């Protein structure tokens, strides 16, 4: 069964932008609940796939269980990307920086488009930066726990827009949470995700 991915920072690492209480509850209650649900759903099956491969091979499971498996699998994958790309290194570097500038004109333009996309999401879900099959970066929204992997896209970074990600700290001020989120994205990690995605697209 799948194991929880450990955080490489303390719960209070991102205060005042995100409180230690929010990180604690988000990681230990929400993320681990999806993981436990997923493991319970998969416990009666034998397979040798990674989580990402499972998304692409969901048809090995009975139709009546695929929805629940995909929902919890997406919940695990989406949360792991969210937590993994948070950190202290906010400097935009590497090939990611070069290609962001090529595609969006500047990092500020990319940031504006990303934030604008968060405002278009209806209900709960995520805003993602993904790499498509043509090796172009796209900003997309997915509802609930849909993962871009289901659509043949490779996730590079995301922001969790479910209320549990911000409500304890921001209440109804979601826009403030989104703006502050860019202060705690580790773009060195994002660059690594981008370079890995480019290699996997070859």
C-alpha positions as CSV (number, residue, x, y, z in Angstrom):
1,X,0.0,0.0,0.0
2,X,1.0,3.6,-0.5
3,X,2.8,5.5,2.3
4,X,2.4,9.1,3.3
5,X,4.9,11.5,1.9
6,X,6.6,13.4,4.7
7,X,6.8,17.1,4.8
8,X,10.3,18.5,4.5
9,X,9.5,21.6,6.6
10,X,7.8,22.2,10.0
11,X,4.1,23.1,10.4
12,X,5.0,26.7,11.2
13,X,7.4,27.2,8.3
14,X,5.1,29.5,6.4
15,X,3.6,31.7,9.0
16,X,2.1,34.3,8.8
17,X,0.9,33.2,5.3
18,X,-0.3,29.8,6.4
19,X,-0.6,28.9,10.1
20,X,0.9,25.9,11.7
21,X,-2.7,24.8,12.6
22,X,-3.8,24.9,9.0
23,X,-0.8,22.9,7.8
24,X,-1.2,20.4,10.6
25,X,-5.0,19.8,9.9
26,X,-4.6,19.9,6.1
27,X,-1.7,17.4,6.1
28,X,-2.7,15.0,8.9
29,X,-6.5,15.1,8.5
30,X,-7.3,15.9,4.9
31,X,-4.4,14.5,3.0
32,X,-4.0,11.4,5.1
33,X,-7.7,10.7,5.0
34,X,-7.5,10.5,1.2
35,X,-4.5,8.2,1.5
36,X,-6.2,5.9,4.0
37,X,-9.4,5.8,1.9
38,X,-7.4,5.0,-1.2
39,X,-5.4,2.2,0.6
40,X,-8.7,0.7,1.9
41,X,-10.2,0.7,-1.6
42,X,-7.1,-0.9,-3.1
43,X,-6.5,-3.4,-0.4
44,X,-8.3,-6.3,-2.2
45,X,-6.5,-5.8,-5.5
46,X,-3.0,-6.9,-6.6
47,X,-1.2,-4.4,-8.9
48,X,2.3,-3.1,-9.4
49,X,1.6,0.5,-10.4
50,X,2.7,3.8,-9.1
51,X,0.0,6.3,-8.1
52,X,0.5,8.1,-11.5
53,X,0.3,4.9,-13.4
54,X,-2.9,3.9,-11.6
55,X,-4.7,7.0,-12.9
56,X,-3.8,5.9,-16.5
57,X,-4.8,2.2,-15.8
58,X,-8.0,2.9,-13.8
59,X,-9.9,0.5,-16.1
60,X,-8.3,-2.5,-14.3
61,X,-10.9,-1.9,-11.5
62,X,-14.6,-2.6,-11.6
63,X,-16.6,0.3,-13.1
64,X,-18.6,0.7,-9.9
65,X,-15.4,1.4,-7.9
66,X,-13.5,3.6,-10.3
67,X,-15.1,6.8,-9.3
68,X,-14.2,6.4,-5.6
69,X,-10.7,5.2,-6.4
70,X,-10.0,8.1,-8.8
71,X,-11.5,10.7,-6.3
72,X,-9.2,9.5,-3.5
73,X,-6.2,8.9,-5.8
74,X,-6.6,12.5,-7.1
75,X,-6.9,13.7,-3.5
76,X,-3.5,12.1,-2.7
77,X,-1.7,13.2,-5.8
78,X,-3.0,16.8,-5.8
79,X,-2.2,17.2,-2.1
80,X,1.3,15.7,-2.5
81,X,2.1,18.2,-5.3
82,X,0.7,21.1,-3.3
83,X,2.8,20.3,-0.2
84,X,5.9,19.2,-2.2
85,X,6.2,22.5,-4.0
86,X,5.9,24.7,-1.0
87,X,9.2,26.0,0.5
88,X,11.5,29.0,1.1
89,X,13.3,29.2,-2.2
90,X,11.2,31.8,-4.1
91,X,13.8,32.6,-6.8
92,X,12.6,31.7,-10.3
93,X,15.4,29.7,-11.9
94,X,16.5,27.3,-14.6
95,X,14.7,26.1,-17.7
96,X,11.4,26.8,-16.0
97,X,12.2,30.5,-15.8
98,X,13.3,30.6,-19.4
99,X,10.2,28.9,-20.7
100,X,7.8,30.9,-18.5
101,X,9.2,34.1,-20.0
102,X,9.0,32.6,-23.6
103,X,5.4,31.6,-23.2
104,X,4.0,34.3,-20.9
105,X,6.3,37.2,-21.7
106,X,7.4,37.6,-18.0
107,X,6.9,35.9,-14.7
108,X,4.6,38.7,-13.6
109,X,2.4,37.9,-16.6
110,X,2.3,34.2,-15.7
111,X,1.5,35.1,-12.1
112,X,-1.4,37.4,-13.2
113,X,-2.8,34.7,-15.4
114,X,-2.5,32.0,-12.7
115,X,-4.3,34.2,-10.2
116,X,-7.0,35.2,-12.7
117,X,-7.6,31.5,-13.3
118,X,-8.2,30.8,-9.6
119,X,-11.1,33.3,-9.7
120,X,-12.8,31.2,-12.5
121,X,-13.0,28.0,-10.5
122,X,-16.5,27.2,-9.5
123,X,-16.8,25.3,-6.2
124,X,-13.9,23.3,-4.8
125,X,-10.8,22.3,-6.7
126,X,-7.4,23.4,-7.9
127,X,-5.6,25.7,-10.3
128,X,-2.7,23.9,-11.9
129,X,0.3,24.7,-14.1
130,X,0.7,21.7,-16.4
131,X,2.8,20.6,-19.3
132,X,0.8,19.4,-22.3
133,X,1.8,16.8,-24.9
134,X,3.2,19.5,-27.1
135,X,5.6,20.5,-24.3
136,X,3.7,23.8,-23.8
137,X,2.8,25.1,-20.3
138,X,-0.9,25.7,-19.6
139,X,-2.8,27.0,-16.6
140,X,-6.0,24.9,-16.0
141,X,-8.6,24.4,-13.3
142,X,-9.8,21.0,-12.2
143,X,-12.9,20.5,-10.0
144,X,-13.0,18.5,-6.8
145,X,-10.0,16.1,-6.8
146,X,-9.6,15.6,-10.6
147,X,-6.0,15.2,-11.5
148,X,-4.6,16.6,-14.8
149,X,-2.9,13.2,-15.3
150,X,-6.4,11.9,-16.3
151,X,-6.3,14.2,-19.3
152,X,-2.7,13.3,-20.4
153,X,-1.2,16.4,-18.8
154,X,1.8,16.6,-16.4
155,X,1.3,18.7,-13.3
156,X,4.1,21.1,-12.5
157,X,2.6,23.1,-9.6
158,X,-0.8,23.8,-8.1
159,X,-2.8,25.7,-5.5
160,X,-5.4,24.0,-3.3
161,X,-8.6,26.0,-3.5
162,X,-10.7,23.9,-1.2
163,X,-11.8,25.9,1.8
164,X,-9.9,23.7,4.2
165,X,-6.6,25.0,2.6
166,X,-7.2,28.5,3.8
167,X,-10.4,29.1,5.8
168,X,-8.9,29.0,9.3
169,X,-6.5,31.8,8.3
170,X,-8.4,33.8,5.7
171,X,-12.1,33.0,6.2
172,X,-13.7,34.4,3.0
173,X,-10.6,36.2,1.8
174,X,-9.6,33.6,-0.8
175,X,-8.0,36.2,-3.0
176,X,-5.6,37.2,-0.2
177,X,-4.6,33.5,0.3
178,X,-4.0,33.1,-3.4
179,X,-1.8,36.2,-3.6
180,X,0.2,35.2,-0.5
181,X,0.7,31.7,-1.8
182,X,3.3,32.9,-4.3
183,X,5.4,33.9,-1.3
184,X,5.7,30.2,-0.2
185,X,6.2,28.4,-3.6
186,X,9.6,26.9,-3.9
187,X,10.5,27.5,-7.5
188,X,13.6,25.4,-7.3
189,X,11.2,22.4,-6.8
190,X,8.9,23.7,-9.5
191,X,11.9,23.8,-11.9
192,X,12.7,20.2,-11.0
193,X,9.1,19.1,-11.7
194,X,9.2,20.9,-15.0
195,X,12.5,19.3,-16.1
196,X,11.3,15.9,-15.1
197,X,8.0,16.4,-17.0
198,X,9.9,17.4,-20.1
199,X,12.0,14.2,-19.9
200,X,8.9,12.1,-19.4
201,X,7.3,13.6,-22.5
202,X,10.2,12.5,-24.7
